[in-house]
Amino acid sequence: MEAEAKKILLEMKAIHKAFPGVQALSDVDFTVWEGEIHGLVGKNGAGKSTLMAILMGLQGVDSGTITIDGTRFSEMTPSEALAAGVAYVPQRINMMSALTVAENILAGDLPVNRMGFVNWREVYREAEERLDKLGLKLDVRQKVEGLGVAEQAMLAIAKALFSNAKLIILDEPTAALPRPEIDRLFGFVRSLKDRGVAFIYISHHLEEVFEICDRVTVLRNGYLVETREVKELDTAGLIRLMVGEDVKEFERERAPLAQEEPVMVVKGLTRRGHYEGIDFTVCRGEVVALSGLEGSGASALGKGLYGLERRGQGQVLVNGEVLTARSPEEALKQGVAYLPQDRYLYGLVGARPVRENITYPILGRLVRALGLIQAERERAIVERYIRELGIITPSPEQAVNLLSGGNQQKVVFAKLAATQPAVLVLHEPTQGIDVHAKLDIYRIVSELSAQGVAILIVSSEVRELLGVCDRILVMYNGTITREFRVGEPEANPAEILLAIEGGNNHVRQ
């Protein structure tokens, strides 16, 4: 269909929004057509979240208008947004997981019999009928907690459509999905697009934007950069629009270690069903990666080293002393800090200020007699890390959950750096952050290693690891099968990916 024949479903015009000390959006225009999948991209802090919060009625505007399906609003409330057909499917699916698919679909409107009891046969029949109309095959008697992540996302989309949604916002919908599940989700989204449903697709995975979207809008520093058809762009061009410059792969300056001074030594670590016979060493100032597919044991090993999960049998030494920690608190006391894959669950207290998040692990050092905190010393520490790590925040008192994803990750780094660890374990440190924030994160990793911190990164982002690591250890089926020294000919993406997927893994080199 030609552009002029398309119906405009959403038109946001000249949107302005400011917060204390921050101009979040400046004169932003954003248009979505009926039956379109429209990508919305930009660095963390570009204004994407604020624009969507305004569309959902969660934030007011300073000026500008919103028109949905011909109805104009100067400002929206959440109830008005829902009534206008706007729905939001978050990265973290929010449903009643202990209830069945059918109960979630018909929540608040369960059919009852003459006696006033729920008519379960009718509940399941109606739920199946609704899903069939969308071409979605799910067991309506299954509890939601038993569904895969992709199935939960599709169910959330279906629920939105049953509430007469016309425009669905998908926020990082593939963050926790393997490729087959992504394909299934994308197939469902495309089938709904063909029925006229419109989607706003927010993702840091630019390859997915090219795969699923028709057009893409780029925001930078609160301004609209451009809206283009995806077919007119390539990845490098899209990144240039996002950051205003060419972004090169990060390349850490590696100085040869003056002497190999082991900081963490792992000997014969075995946890049945997870990993077996794990041996490796991380030296002072060295950056080593553990890389493998889901279920390879790399993730469980990283968590075990920090005490989030049981380590099993074997021995771990930190600066020559046996690591006995059975909890994160004990691990910190023994010099091991951990950046979790899920920064919201383990790394941050979202509603609390940046200041408290950074200094929480070291409060014991800041408390003087009578339990009073040394406020000046605390402020100096917080301001130092905000400055050194480039954390963008209006104030140290800003709630962490109001920061962009990249800045939230920097707060977690600041919190860990403040503990002055001997070993820093990083679990997928760049997951869910934009390409520019990734460079900042790896710059911080490089600086910490230069200060002598031994760093272990658990990640499957091979190209990133080649830029920052000294060695890459590949795990497959619970064992370390290959070791690559960065800079040597065999340490190339193709060879490492082959090893990760199980090829040529009979010998550890």
C-alpha positions in Angstrom: 0.0 0.0 0.0 1.4 3.4 -0.9 2.1 5.8 1.9 -0.6 8.3 0.9 -3.2 5.5 1.1 -2.2 4.6 4.7 -4.4 5.8 7.6 -2.7 7.7 10.3 -3.5 6.0 13.6 -1.3 8.0 16.0 0.1 11.5 15.5 2.1 13.2 18.3 2.9 16.8 17.4 5.5 19.2 18.8 5.8 17.3 22.1 7.8 19.2 24.8 8.6 17.8 28.3 11.1 19.0 30.9 12.0 17.7 34.3 14.0 19.6 36.9 17.4 20.2 35.3 16.6 18.0 32.2 14.9 18.8 28.9 13.6 15.3 28.2 11.8 16.1 24.9 12.0 19.1 22.5 9.5 19.6 19.7 9.2 15.9 18.9 6.8 14.6 16.1 5.9 11.0 16.0 3.4 9.3 13.6 2.3 5.7 13.3 0.1 4.3 10.6 -2.6 1.6 10.9 -1.2 -1.8 10.3 2.4 -0.7 10.7 5.3 -2.0 12.9 7.2 1.2 13.8 10.6 1.0 15.5 11.6 3.6 18.1 15.3 3.7 18.8 17.9 5.9 20.5 20.6 5.8 23.1 19.6 5.3 26.7 18.3 8.8 27.8 17.3 9.7 24.2 13.7 10.3 25.3 12.0 7.0 24.2 10.6 6.1 27.7 9.3 9.7 28.3 7.6 9.8 24.9 5.9 6.4 25.6 5.0 7.5 29.1 3.2 10.5 27.6 1.4 8.3 25.1 0.2 6.0 27.9 -1.0 8.9 30.0 1.6 8.3 32.7 3.3 11.7 32.1 1.9 15.0 31.2 3.2 17.2 28.5 4.5 20.8 28.7 3.1 21.5 25.2 2.1 19.6 22.1 -0.9 17.4 21.0 -1.7 13.8 20.7 -4.2 12.5 18.1 -5.4 8.9 18.1 -7.7 7.6 15.4 -9.0 11.2 14.8 -9.5 12.1 18.5 -7.2 14.9 19.7 -5.8 15.2 23.2 -3.7 18.0 24.7 -2.9 15.6 27.6 -4.0 12.1 28.3 -4.8 10.1 31.4 -4.0 6.3 31.6 -7.8 5.5 31.4 -8.1 7.8 28.3 -5.1 6.1 26.7 -6.6 2.6 27.3 -10.0 3.8 26.0 -8.3 5.2 22.8 -6.8 1.8 22.1 -3.2 2.2 23.4 -1.7 -0.9 25.2 1.7 -1.6 26.6 3.5 -5.0 26.7 6.6 -4.5 29.0 9.8 -6.5 28.9 8.7 -8.0 32.2 5.3 -9.5 31.5 2.9 -8.7 34.2 0.1 -11.2 34.5 -1.5 -13.4 37.2 1.0 -16.2 36.8 -0.7 -18.6 39.3 -3.9 -18.5 37.2 -4.7 -20.3 33.9 -4.5 -18.7 30.5 -8.3 -18.7 30.4 -8.6 -17.0 33.7 -6.1 -14.3 32.6 -8.0 -13.7 29.3 -11.4 -13.5 31.0 -10.3 -11.8 34.3 -13.2 -9.8 35.7 -15.7 -11.3 33.3 -15.8 -15.0 34.1 -19.1 -16.6 32.9 -21.3 -17.9 35.7 -24.2 -20.4 35.9 -27.7 -19.8 37.4 -26.4 -20.6 40.8 -23.7 -17.9 40.6 -20.8 -20.3 40.3 -18.1 -20.0 37.6 -19.0 -22.0 34.6 -15.5 -23.4 33.8 -16.6 -25.3 30.7 -17.8 -21.9 29.3 -14.6 -20.2 30.5 -12.4 -22.5 28.6 -14.6 -22.6 25.5 -14.7 -18.8 25.3 -11.0 -18.4 25.9 -10.2 -20.9 23.1 -12.6 -19.2 20.8 -11.0 -15.8 21.4 -7.5 -17.2 20.8 -8.6 -19.1 17.7 -9.8 -15.8 16.2 -6.2 -14.5 16.5 -4.7 -17.7 15.2 -3.0 -18.2 18.6 -2.6 -21.8 19.9 -2.2 -22.0 23.6 -3.5 -24.5 26.2 -6.1 -22.4 28.0 -6.0 -24.7 31.0 -2.3 -24.2 31.5 -1.1 -21.9 34.3 0.6 -18.8 32.9 3.7 -19.5 35.0 4.2 -22.7 33.0 4.3 -20.8 29.6 7.5 -19.8 27.9 8.4 -16.2 27.8 7.4 -15.8 24.1 4.0 -17.4 24.9 3.5 -15.0 27.8 4.3 -12.1 25.5 1.8 -13.3 22.9 -0.8 -13.8 25.6 -0.2 -10.3 26.8 -0.7 -9.0 23.2 -3.9 -11.0 22.8 -5.3 -9.7 26.1 -4.6 -6.2 24.9 -6.5 -6.9 21.7 -9.5 -8.3 23.6 -9.6 -4.9 25.3 -9.9 -3.3 21.8 -6.3 -2.2 21.5 -5.4 -0.6 18.2 -1.8 0.4 19.0 0.5 -1.9 21.0 3.8 -0.8 22.5 6.3 -3.7 22.6 9.2 -2.8 24.9 12.3 -5.0 24.4 10.1 -8.0 23.8 12.9 -10.4 22.9 15.3 -9.7 25.7 15.1 -13.2 27.2 14.2 -15.2 24.1 16.1 -17.8 22.1 15.9 -17.5 18.3 13.1 -20.0 17.7 10.9 -18.2 20.2 11.7 -14.8 18.6 10.6 -16.3 15.2 7.3 -17.4 16.8 6.6 -14.0 18.4 7.5 -12.2 15.2 5.2 -14.4 13.2 2.3 -13.6 15.5 3.0 -9.9 15.4 3.1 -9.9 11.6 -0.2 -11.8 11.4 -1.8 -9.0 13.6 -0.2 -6.3 11.5 -2.0 -7.8 8.4 -5.2 -7.4 10.3 -4.5 -3.6 10.8 -3.1 -3.7 14.3 -0.2 -1.2 14.8 2.9 -1.7 16.9 5.6 0.5 18.3 8.7 -1.6 18.6 11.3 -0.5 21.1 14.6 -2.5 21.1 18.3 -2.1 21.4 18.7 -5.1 19.1 19.0 -3.2 15.9 19.0 -6.3 13.7 15.5 -7.0 15.0 14.4 -3.5 14.0 15.5 -4.3 10.4 13.8 -7.7 10.5 10.4 -6.7 11.9 9.8 -3.0 11.4 8.4 -1.0 8.4 9.7 2.4 9.6 11.9 3.6 12.3 12.1 6.8 14.3 15.4 7.9 15.9 15.5 10.1 19.0 18.7 11.7 20.3 19.0 13.8 23.5 15.3 14.5 23.5 15.1 15.6 19.8 13.6 13.9 16.8 16.5 13.0 14.5 14.7 11.4 11.6 11.9 8.9 10.7 12.9 6.7 7.8 11.7 3.5 6.1 13.8 0.6 7.3 14.7 -0.5 3.8 16.5 2.8 3.2 19.0 2.2 6.0 21.7 -0.2 7.1 23.0 -0.8 10.6 25.9 1.6 10.4 23.6 4.3 9.1 21.1 3.8 11.9 23.8 3.9 14.5 25.1 7.2 13.1 21.6 8.6 13.4 21.4 7.4 17.0 24.7 8.7 18.3 25.6 11.4 15.8 28.9 9.8 14.9 30.5 6.6 13.7 30.8 4.1 16.6 33.7 1.8 16.4 34.0 -1.5 18.3 35.5 -1.0 21.7 39.2 -2.0 21.9 40.8 -2.0 25.3 44.5 -1.0 25.5 46.1 -4.1 26.8 49.4 -3.6 28.7 51.3 -6.9 29.3 51.0 -8.0 32.9 54.1 -7.1 34.8 53.8 -10.5 36.4 51.1 -13.1 36.5 49.7 -12.6 40.0 46.8 -15.0 40.5 43.8 -13.4 42.3 41.1 -15.9 41.7 42.0 -19.6 41.3 39.3 -22.2 40.6 40.2 -25.8 41.1 38.0 -28.8 40.2 34.7 -27.0 40.8 31.8 -29.4 40.2 28.1 -29.0 40.7 26.1 -31.9 39.5 23.8 -31.0 36.6 25.5 -27.7 36.0 29.3 -27.9 35.6 32.1 -30.4 36.2 35.9 -30.2 36.8 36.2 -26.4 36.3 39.8 -25.1 36.5 40.9 -21.6 35.6 42.8 -18.6 37.0 42.2 -14.8 36.8 45.2 -12.7 37.5 45.5 -9.1 38.8 44.5 -6.6 36.1 43.3 -9.4 33.8 39.9 -9.6 32.0 38.7 -13.1 31.4 35.4 -14.2 29.8 33.3 -17.3 30.4 31.2 -17.7 27.3 28.6 -20.4 26.4 25.0 -21.0 25.3 22.2 -21.1 27.8 22.6 -24.2 29.9 26.3 -24.4 29.3 27.0 -23.8 33.0 28.6 -20.4 32.5 25.7 -18.5 34.2 25.4 -21.0 37.1 29.2 -20.8 37.7 29.2 -17.0 37.8 26.3 -17.0 40.3 28.0 -19.7 42.3 31.2 -17.7 42.7 29.2 -14.9 44.3 27.1 -17.1 46.5 23.8 -16.5 44.7 23.7 -20.3 44.0 25.4 -23.3 45.5 29.0 -23.7 44.2 29.3 -27.4 44.7 32.5 -29.4 45.3 36.0 -28.1 44.6 37.9 -25.1 45.7 38.0 -21.4 44.9 40.9 -19.2 46.2 40.8 -15.4 46.3 44.2 -13.8 47.1 45.3 -17.2 48.4 42.4 -17.7 50.8 39.7 -20.2 50.4 36.4 -18.7 49.3 33.9 -19.9 51.9 31.1 -17.4 51.1 27.6 -18.8 51.0 25.8 -15.5 50.3 26.5 -12.3 48.4 27.2 -10.4 51.7 29.9 -12.9 52.6 31.3 -12.9 49.1 31.7 -9.1 49.3 33.6 -9.4 52.6 36.0 -11.8 50.9 36.6 -9.4 48.0 34.2 -10.8 45.3 31.7 -8.4 43.8 29.1 -9.3 41.3 27.1 -7.4 38.6 23.9 -9.4 38.0 22.3 -10.0 34.7 19.0 -8.7 36.2 20.1 -5.4 37.6 16.5 -4.7 38.8 16.2 -7.9 40.8 19.6 -8.0 42.4 21.6 -4.8 41.6 19.4 -1.8 42.4 16.8 -0.5 44.8 14.8 1.3 42.1 12.8 3.7 44.2 15.8 4.9 46.3 18.2 7.7 45.3 21.4 7.2 43.3 23.3 8.1 46.5 21.9 5.3 48.6 22.3 2.7 45.8 26.0 3.6 45.5 26.9 3.6 49.2 24.6 0.9 50.5 27.3 -1.8 50.4 29.8 0.4 52.3 27.6 2.0 54.9 29.5 0.2 57.6 32.6 2.3 56.7 30.6 5.5 56.7 29.0 5.2 60.1 30.6 7.0 63.0 29.7 6.8 66.7 26.0 6.7 67.7 25.2 5.3 64.2 25.4 8.6 62.4 26.5 8.6 58.7 29.4 10.8 57.7 27.4 12.8 55.2 30.4 14.8 53.8 32.4 11.6 53.2 29.4 9.9 51.6 28.7 12.8 49.3 32.4 12.9 48.2 32.3 9.2 47.3 29.0 9.5 45.4 30.1 12.6 43.5 33.4 11.0 42.6 31.7 7.9 41.0 29.1 10.0 39.2 31.9 12.0 37.7 34.3 9.2 36.9 31.7 6.8 35.5 29.8 9.5 33.6 26.4 8.9 35.3 23.9 11.3 33.9 21.5 12.3 36.6 19.9 15.6 37.7 21.0 14.9 41.2 22.5 12.2 43.5 19.0 12.2 45.1 17.3 11.2 41.9 15.5 7.8 42.1 17.4 5.2 40.2 14.3 3.9 38.4 14.0 7.3 36.6 17.4 7.0 35.0 18.0 5.4 31.6 19.1 1.7 31.4 22.7 2.6 30.6 22.9 5.0 33.6 21.3 2.5 35.9 24.0 0.0 34.9 26.7 2.6 35.7 25.1 3.1 39.1 25.5 -0.7 39.7 29.2 -0.4 38.6 29.7 2.5 41.0 28.2 0.5 43.9 30.6 -2.4 43.1 33.6 -0.2 42.6 33.0 1.5 45.9 33.5 -1.9 47.7 37.1 -2.0 46.2 36.8 -5.7 45.2 39.7 -8.0 44.4 37.5 -9.8 41.9 34.6 -8.4 39.9 32.2 -10.9 38.2 30.1 -9.3 35.5 27.0 -11.2 34.2 25.9 -9.9 30.7 27.0 -6.4 31.6 25.7 -4.7 28.4 22.4 -6.5 28.1 19.5 -4.1 27.4 21.6 -1.0 26.9 22.4 0.9 23.7 25.5 0.8 21.6 26.9 4.1 23.0 26.4 3.1 26.6 28.2 -0.2 25.9 31.3 1.8 25.1 31.0 3.6 28.4 30.6 0.3 30.3 33.7 -1.3 28.6 35.7 1.9 29.3 34.8 1.4 33.0 35.9 -2.2 32.8 39.2 -1.2 31.2 39.8 1.4 33.9 39.1 -1.1 36.7 41.4 -3.7 35.2 44.1 -1.0 35.0 43.7 -0.4 38.7 44.4 -4.1 39.3 40.9 -5.6 39.7 40.7 -9.2 38.4 37.6 -9.2 36.1 35.5 -12.2 35.0 32.8 -11.5 32.4 30.0 -14.1 31.8 28.7 -13.2 28.3 27.9 -14.6 24.9 28.6 -11.3 23.1 31.6 -12.5 21.3 32.6 -9.4 19.3 32.4 -7.3 22.5 34.5 -9.8 24.4 37.2 -9.7 21.8 37.5 -6.0 22.3 37.8 -6.1 26.1 39.2 -9.4 27.2 42.6 -11.0 27.5 41.3 -14.5 27.4 38.0 -16.2 26.5 37.0 -19.5 28.1 34.3 -21.4 26.2 31.9 -23.6 28.2 29.8 -26.3 26.7 27.7 -29.0 28.5 29.2 -27.9 31.8 32.9 -28.0 31.0 35.5 -25.6 29.8 36.2 -26.9 26.3 38.4 -24.2 24.7 40.6 -21.3 25.7 41.3 -18.4 23.3 44.0 -15.8 23.9 42.8 -12.6 22.3 45.3 -11.4 19.7 46.2 -14.9 18.5 44.9 -15.9 15.0 42.4 -18.5 16.2 40.7 -16.0 18.5 38.3 -14.8 15.9 34.5 -14.6 16.0 33.9 -17.5 13.7 36.1 -19.9 15.6 34.8 -18.8 19.0 31.1 -19.1 17.9 31.8 -22.5 16.5 33.2 -23.6 19.9 30.3 -22.1 21.8 27.9 -24.1 19.6 29.8 -27.3 20.3 32.0 -27.6 17.3 35.7 -28.7 17.7 35.2 -28.9 21.4 37.1 -32.2 22.2 40.2 -30.5 23.5 40.8 -27.4 25.7 43.6 -25.4 24.1 
